[in-house]
């Protein structure tokens, strides 16, 4: 069961908190209000199996990031991340302002700040707990990953390369520098949610340092991406650079996931919460949350909000 389930617990937690606040402020509890709060909480939990986190448009699932949280200027902005699943392929598109070859910068040891790698977490842990069991896609050939191939990897161990790219030590450093915005990481919308999943003072996992190569990716032209239904302009999130590619459907498992992507300096990042149907290489995806997992989510504070379908 993946951390995406935490999205659908937010209403439950909010209602419990409201009940506690009401009790603390009045010294007593109105039974009618209890009924309303409990009913709402149960409805929220009942939605767990059917709701989706992403924003849907033309068969693509989108996460839209804040447009003004790229530390260092507009060229460090990530605007959106989107996926589409078909019987044969998974399509992925990234909207931002950086070319695939990155940004020339004297702050980086190699003179270039590039894209990190796209990391998929299908487990029931936050990204640090799942490190070593992640899936990853290296799509930028000149970045600082220690794997040499472009493509899809399993059993991924990721690490931060922000220290060699003049970047932030951790998310607390980033936010305390004044870069907090609504939709701070797209589907991870608040600082509290980002701390819960990424870590407050943990190094930001940006790049693959080890993994097992599974297969290649194929880049699409802007025309082919549009023909496949991609439409960042619908959300006013079309950046100066859009990188779209596809991979064989069987290369990634089915189930709920959180996908994260940062620039190597951790000056901006985005998360997408969604799911893929079961594929030929993974039949273990589950639909019903286990009680122990629900409890662990409450403890970890995955207060991730549910987004609407468009």
N, C-alpha and C positions, 0 to 999 in steps of 0.2 A: 504494500500500500504506500503510495507516494505522499510527500508533503503537500501536494496540491489539495488534499482533503481539507487542510487547514483553512482554505478559503471559505468553505461553507460552514465553518464553526463560528465565524465572526458574529453573526446575529445572536447565536446562543450565548456567547460570552458577554456581548453588550447587554443583553437582557438580564443576565445574572448580575452584572455590575449595577445596572439600573435598580434592580430589586434591593441590592445591598445599600445603595445610596439612599433610596427611599426609606428603608428601615432606619438607617443611621440618622436621618434628618427628622424623623417623626417619632421615633421610639416605639412605633407600632406598625403593623402591616395591614393594609386593606385587602380583604380576601378577594374582592373583585379584581383588584390590580394583580394579585398573585396569579389568578386564573388567566388574565390576559398575557402576562409575562411568560408563564409556563407554556401556554398555548403557542405563543410566537416562537419560543425556543424549540418546542417539539416540531413545529413546522419547518424551522431552519434545518434541524437535523434530518428531517424526512427528505429534504431536497438533496442531500449529499449524493445519492446514487445517480441523479439525473442531471444536475446542473453542470455547467461548464464555466471555466474561468475566462477564457479568451473572448475577444470581441470578433464576431463572425461577419464576413462580408464576401460574397461571391466565392464561397467554398474555401476561403482562407481564414485562418485564425490569427488575429493581430494583437500585439501589445504595443501601445503607443507611449513613448517616453516623454518626460518633460522636455520642452524645447530650449530651455535656458539654463541647463545645469551642467553644461560641458565646460569644466574649468580649463582656462587657457584660450578660450575663444571659440568661434563658431565651427572651426574645422575639427573640434573635438566633440561635437554634438552627435549623439546617436538619437535618431528620431523614431525608429520603429523596427520591430522584428515580427516576421510572419511565417506561418507554416501552412502547407496544404498536403493532404494525404490522398493518394489514389490507390487503386489496386496494385499498381506496379511501382510507384515512386513516392517519395517524400520530397516536397519542394520547400525550400527555405529562402527567405529574402530578408536582407538587412538594409535599412534606409538610414543614411547618415551623411556626413560631410567629408569623410576621409576616404581616399582612394585605397585600393587593395594593397598598394605599395606603402601605405602609411604616410606619416607627416615628418618632414625633415625638421629636426630639432637639435640644438646644441645641448639640451638637457639630457639627451639619451647618450649612453656610452658609445653606441654604434652610429650616432647621428640621426637615428630614425625611431619614431614612436609608431608602432604598428597596431593592427588589430590583434586582440587576444584570440583565443579559440572558443568556439561555441560548445558549452558544456551541458550535457543532459543528465539529470538526476531522476532515475526511476525508483529510487529506494524510499524507505520510510524515515530517512534521516535528513538533517540539514546538510549543506554542501560539504562542510568540513568532516562530518561523520561519514559521509558517503565517499569521500576522496579515496581513490583506489578502486572504486566500483562504478565510476562514472562512465558515460559514453561521451565522446568528444569529436568535433569536426574541426580540422585545421583547413581553413579556406584561403588564408593569406600566405603566400609562398615565402615572403621576406620577413615574417615575424620571428619572434625570439623563441619559439617552441623548440624543444630539443629533439622532437621527432622530425624526420627528414621529409616524409611524404605528405602530400595534400590528400585529404580524404577522411574517412570515418574510422574511429578507434573505439575499442571496448577496453574494460579494465583500466580506465584512465586514472592516473595520478596527476593532479594539477598542482601548480605552484604560482606564486606571485613573481612577476618580473618588474613590478613598479619601481623597485629600488634602483634598477639600472636604466630606468626610463624617466628619471626626474619626477616620479609620481608620488602618490599618497601612500603612507605606510599602512593605512587601514581606513575603514569607513568613518570612524570617529574623526580622524584627521580631515577627511573630505568634508564632512558635514560641519565641523567646527570652523572650517575655512569659509563658510558662508554659502554652500552650494545646495542646501536643502530646498526642494521644490515639491509641489504636489505631483503625484505620479513619478516619484523620484527614480524608480527603476521600472516604469511601466506597470506591469501587473503586480509587482511589489511596490505598493503605492506610498508607503510612509517610512520614515526613518526607523520606527520600532519594528516594522516588518522586515526591513533590510538587515537590521541587527540580528533579528531572530534567525534568519536564514543564512546570511553571509558571515555574520559575526561582527561585533563592535570593534574589537581591537585585534582580531585575527588578520593575518595577511590576506588580501583579496586574491582569490584564486583566478588568475587570468589565463594561464597557458598550460598546455599539455607538456609534461616532462617525461612521461612514460605511458605506454599503452600498446595494445595489440591491434595491428592494422587489419581492418575488415574489408575495405573496398574504396573505390574512387568516387569522386563527385564530378558532376558535369555542369559547367556554367551555362546560363541561358542569356541570350540577348534581351535587350529591353522589349523588343517586339514579341519574342517568344514568351517572356514573362507576362506581358500584357494579355497575350492570347490565352494564357493559362488562368487569367482572372485576377492577377495581382493589381492592386489599386490603392497605393498609399495616399494618393491625392484625395481620396474620399475622406480621409481623416486630417487633411492638410498636413500630412507628415511625409511628403515626398522630399527627400534630401537632394543635395547636389550629387551624391553618389548612391547608387542602389546596386547591391551585389546579390544576385539570385542564382541559385544552383539547385540541382536535384540529385538524389541518390536512390539506389535500389531500395524498395520498400523493406526487404528482408534484412537490411543492415542495422535497423534499429528495432528494439522490442516494442511490444504493445503495452498499454497502461498509461496511467497518469504520470506527468513529469513536470519538472521545473527546468527550463533552459535559461542559462545566463550567458551574457557576453559583455566583456569589458574591453576598453582600449588598454594597451599594455601599461600605461601610466595610471590606470584607474581613475582618470579624469571624468569618465562617464561610463555608465553601464546600464543594461536593460535585462529584464527577466520576462519570460513568457510562461504562463501556466496553462497547460492543455493536456491532451491525451491522444494517443494513437490506438487504433484497433489492434488486436492481437495479430502478430506476424508469424511467419514460419519458424523464426529462430527463438521465439519466446511465447510459451503458452501459459505462463504463470500469472498473468495480470488478473487482479481480483477486483470485484465491484463493491463488496460490502466491507466497511471498515471494522477492524477488530477493536474491541473495547480498550485493550491496552494501548493501541495506537492513538485512539481518541484522547486518552488520558495524557499520553506523552506530548501530543500536540498542545493541549491546554497548558502543560507545564512549560514547554518551550516558547509558547506565545506566538504561534503562527496565526496572527490575527489578520489574515489576508482576505481582502474583500472580494465579493463575487461581482463579476462584470456582466453587462447586458449583452444579448445577441442582437445584432443589427441586420 
